[in-house]
Amino acid sequence: KGERILQNTSKDFHKKLLGRKGEKSVLKYLCDRGYKTIKTNYKTPVGEADLIVKKDGVTYFVEVKTRTTRLFGDPKDAVNYKKIEKYGKIAEYYSLVHPNAEISFAVAEVVGDDINVIFDAF
């Protein structure tokens, strides 16, 4: 559907591994702060959300962006209109099963060991 499928190159493998490591780090970070894990790598017909967590009655869809450096900008800058639109559709799909969920969106930036979570990001 127009999405790039990662090839079996060492660069793509490294990117996928780095991304998974970032997701695990963010999940631990959020759980340590009282968030409950609802789903990791939530797959739907319209796309995948990295993390879904909940706290104080709010369900957060979290897009995790992991980088080794800020040399090419902040990780959050990689969340473009297309990604925001996709997360909206994923949340709509989730709402079919959880119609009363109060939903919000967050972007988590991981650079090395530093984690920054931007709530109500879009």
C-alpha positions as CSV (number, residue, x, y, z in Angstrom):
1,K,0.0,0.0,0.0
2,G,2.8,2.4,-0.8
3,E,4.7,1.6,2.3
4,R,8.3,0.7,2.0
5,I,9.0,-2.8,3.2
6,L,12.4,-3.1,4.9
7,Q,14.8,-5.1,2.9
8,N,17.2,-7.5,4.3
9,T,20.1,-5.1,4.5
10,S,22.3,-4.6,7.6
11,K,21.2,-0.9,7.7
12,D,17.5,-1.9,7.7
13,F,18.1,-4.6,10.3
14,H,19.9,-2.0,12.5
15,K,17.0,0.5,12.1
16,K,14.4,-2.1,13.1
17,L,16.5,-3.3,16.1
18,L,17.1,0.3,17.2
19,G,13.3,1.0,16.9
20,R,12.4,-2.0,19.0
21,K,14.9,-1.1,21.6
22,G,13.5,2.4,21.8
23,E,9.9,1.1,22.1
24,K,11.0,-1.1,25.0
25,S,12.8,1.8,26.7
26,V,9.8,4.1,26.4
27,L,7.4,1.4,27.7
28,K,9.5,0.9,30.8
29,Y,9.8,4.7,31.2
30,L,6.0,5.1,31.1
31,C,5.2,2.1,33.3
32,D,7.7,3.4,35.9
33,R,5.5,6.6,35.9
34,G,2.2,4.8,36.5
35,Y,1.0,4.1,32.9
36,K,-0.6,0.7,32.2
37,T,0.4,-1.2,29.1
38,I,-2.7,-1.8,26.9
39,K,-0.9,-3.0,23.7
40,T,2.5,-3.0,22.1
41,N,2.8,-3.0,18.3
42,Y,-1.0,-2.7,17.9
43,K,-1.7,-3.9,14.3
44,T,-4.9,-2.9,12.5
45,P,-6.0,-3.0,8.8
46,V,-5.1,0.7,8.6
47,G,-1.6,0.6,10.3
48,E,0.3,-0.1,13.4
49,A,0.7,1.9,16.6
50,D,3.9,1.4,18.5
51,L,2.4,1.6,22.0
52,I,-1.0,2.0,23.6
53,V,-0.9,2.9,27.3
54,K,-3.4,4.2,29.8
55,K,-3.4,6.5,32.8
56,D,-6.1,8.4,34.7
57,G,-8.7,7.2,32.3
58,V,-6.9,8.4,29.2
59,T,-5.7,6.0,26.5
60,Y,-2.6,7.2,24.8
61,F,-1.4,6.1,21.4
62,V,2.3,6.6,21.4
63,E,4.5,6.9,18.3
64,V,8.1,6.2,19.3
65,K,11.0,7.7,17.3
66,T,14.4,6.5,18.1
67,R,17.7,8.0,16.9
68,T,21.3,7.6,17.8
69,T,22.0,11.4,17.4
70,R,20.2,14.7,16.9
71,L,22.5,15.5,14.0
72,F,19.6,15.4,11.5
73,G,17.1,17.0,13.8
74,D,14.8,16.0,16.6
75,P,13.1,12.6,16.3
76,K,9.7,14.2,16.8
77,D,10.2,16.0,13.5
78,A,9.9,12.7,11.7
79,V,6.2,12.5,12.7
80,N,4.6,14.1,9.6
81,Y,1.0,14.7,8.5
82,K,0.8,11.2,6.9
83,K,1.8,9.6,10.2
84,I,-0.6,11.8,12.2
85,E,-3.4,10.9,9.8
86,K,-2.6,7.2,10.1
87,Y,-2.7,7.3,13.9
88,G,-6.1,9.0,13.7
89,K,-7.4,6.0,11.7
90,I,-5.8,3.5,14.0
91,A,-7.5,5.2,17.0
92,E,-10.9,5.2,15.1
93,Y,-10.4,1.4,14.6
94,Y,-9.6,1.0,18.3
95,S,-12.7,3.0,19.2
96,L,-14.9,0.4,17.4
97,V,-14.1,-2.0,20.2
98,H,-13.6,0.6,22.9
99,P,-16.3,3.2,22.1
100,N,-16.0,5.1,25.4
101,A,-12.2,5.4,25.4
102,E,-10.8,8.9,25.9
103,I,-8.0,9.0,23.4
104,S,-4.9,11.2,23.2
105,F,-1.7,11.0,21.1
106,A,1.9,11.2,22.2
107,V,5.3,11.1,20.5
108,A,8.2,9.6,22.4
109,E,11.7,10.7,21.4
110,V,14.6,8.4,22.2
111,V,18.1,9.6,21.6
112,G,20.7,7.4,23.2
113,D,19.6,6.9,26.8
114,D,17.5,10.1,26.8
115,I,13.7,9.8,26.6
116,N,11.3,12.7,26.1
117,V,7.6,12.1,25.8
118,I,5.4,14.8,24.3
119,F,1.8,14.3,25.4
120,D,-1.2,15.7,23.4
121,A,1.3,15.9,20.5
122,F,-1.4,16.0,17.8
